[in-house]
Amino acid sequence: MNETRVIGCIRVSTKEQAEGGHSLDAQRGAIEQFCRNKGWQLVEVKVEAGVSGAQRERPVLEELFEAAERGVFDVVIVHAIDRFYRDLQGLLKALNHLHRHGVAFISITENLDFTTPWGKLTLAVLGTLAEIYIDRLREETRKGKRARAAKGLHNGSPALGYCRGDCSSCKDPNGPGYCPYYGGPDRQTYTPAVPLLPHPIEQHAVRLAFEWHATGRYSDGDVAERLNGYVHTLSDGREVHFRTKGRCGRGRPARFRKDSVRDLLQKPFYVGLVPYYGVDEEGKKRRRGDAVALYPGKHEPLVDQETFEQSQRIRSLMSHNPRTRADVLERVYVLSGILRCGYCGERMRANSSNNGVRYYRDKSQIQHLVDCPQRYVRADDVEEQFARLVQSIRLSPGWREETVAALHPDLDAEGIREREEAIETRMERARRLYIEGDIDETRYEREKLKCRALLADLRPASHRDIMATGLILERASEWDALTPLQKKEQSRTLFTTVLIRGTRLVATKPSEALYALIQHSADCRLPFSFVGEESHRICGSDGGRGHFKVIFDHSRQSLRICPPSRVV
């Protein structure tokens, strides 16, 4: 008589249980004792550490089903049904698969034989209860996470740069042999109701990553390389290399990679905000950029708002650049994202040749969408034309006063300027005090945020955009001295679309701010040369006030904008 062959399955959901192993040991012991009592052979115990019972894609279960098809074992034993599956449909499907291959299923806690009619009925009831429990647990967990975020407290494990501060009993992966405070007195008595503290080493890695990326000279991969090569000196003279946080049950601390840096640089947590992401229509966690809400956090920020926003602007500006070479930041394409073909309207995509020559190529030609006569053009030639266009735009001497009078007739332009100068002087004074050591960083950041709020209240956002656009045009003579990234950012501020035919720029669609500036500045002109037999027209929305048209007059060789009231 052949001995009954058994495979046991044990599982825990949380990483803490997986690391501690207490629940796993208890399940394993119960299965081993059950097999000894029956006189069965325990072939193997399959372990799922830190895996949810509601998860559909589980490699361990796939291995179990493959072994069942090969006839490796006769019985599957689990400690309890919810250790095998919490989803009713998935549970029934799994048991049916095992039954088709002659494999029995036993749950020790429920003590039921699920091959009998009564066992099948009981299985359905217990499976339903398990599914109801996991649904309730999901909902309660979701509510708890949002409540914690609203209180300014973190969810989940500490992010890189932070720790719990419980040094004497620290279990942080970057504690033993790395943190100078490890094993010493607690920096705080940690409970789930207290905020995280900056990690003595990791916080410097986070700040450097943001500072380097915000310069516009380093990509995510470059930042990762610099972090890996950086040597940080502790107060006691010991030198350490930065490393990632690591996660219990998911991997130890390691070198930084491009992906880990990209993830780090997009976390609003580092500027003192706690995001709540929620779930989408399918019940899955939303992506990092789709937070439902951002709440003021109780933890100490590691990065100031200005640096964080600059880093995000850099990321947005680089989104249309080709990423096939390591020196991508040295080959910024000023018009990528706004340059389009004047024949078919498709986007002109940034490319480079093997010898490093930059050029733009019609997307329709690359993907063979239509038979378009537009061919690739050298980027230097097109960007030179665009620079001359920007420098040829003229503003009236009194454009500031004209704009203020048109948008806010009840405001005093001179008074606003004086108040702006007073606020900027206050911010500069705080900066000097911080540099001289008269105030600490926390007070300096608080004063800077207050000044920014005062500036924001002084003028509406649309007004600030228009004034910023005017300042770009006022300093257009300095265009050639700007970095490629600065040119790209200012190009998007001025125009939303630039059209090219052959090798010549033929049309532009102004941004809402530039269009408003043209409307309210009496002598503003946008001279623009045009090659062709007919006037070229572009229609677009001007922010809800109707439609406008951009018309190129051949006789005057200039660009004329028709306001909404004149458009037929």
WODA-V198511 format. One line per field, one symbol per residue. phi: phi as a letter, one per 20 degrees, with the letter a starting at -180 (. if undefined). burial: 1 if it has 24 or more other C-alpha atoms within 12 Angstrom, else 0. A space follows every 50 residues. Layout:
phi = ???
burial = ???
This chain:
phi = .fffecdeccbceeffffffmffffffffffffffffemeeefacedddm cffefeecgffffffffffemfbdcdccfbgffebddfffffffffffff dmdeccdffflceeeegffffffffffffffffffffgffffffffffff endfdnfgfgocbeneffcfdfgedgmcefefnefffaefcfedffdfff dggfffffgffffffnecegffffffffefdedefenfdcdfbffmcgnc pegbffdgfffgfffdefgfdnddecemcefenefffgedffbcdfeeef fdcffffffffffgfffefdefcecfegfecfdgdfncecffednffeef bbefenfebdcfffffelfcedffdfcfffffffgffffffefddfgdff ffffffecfedegfffffffffffffffffffffffnfceffffffffff ffffffffbfgfffffffffffffdffegfeffgfffffffffecebcdc cmddfcacdffgfffffffedgdfcdfbfbdqecfedcdaedmneocccd ddeffelbdcdefgfdee
burial = 00001111111111100110101100110111011000011101111111 11111001011001101100011111111111111111011101100110 00111111000101000000001101110110010000000000110110 11111001111111111001111110011111000000000000111111 11111111111111111111111111110001000000011111111100 00101101011111111111111111110000000000001001111111 11111011111111101101110000011011111111111110111111 11000001111111100000000111111011101110111111100011 11110010000010010001001000100110000000000001101100 10001001100111111011111101001000011111111111111111 11111111111111111111100111111100000111010100000111 111000011111100000
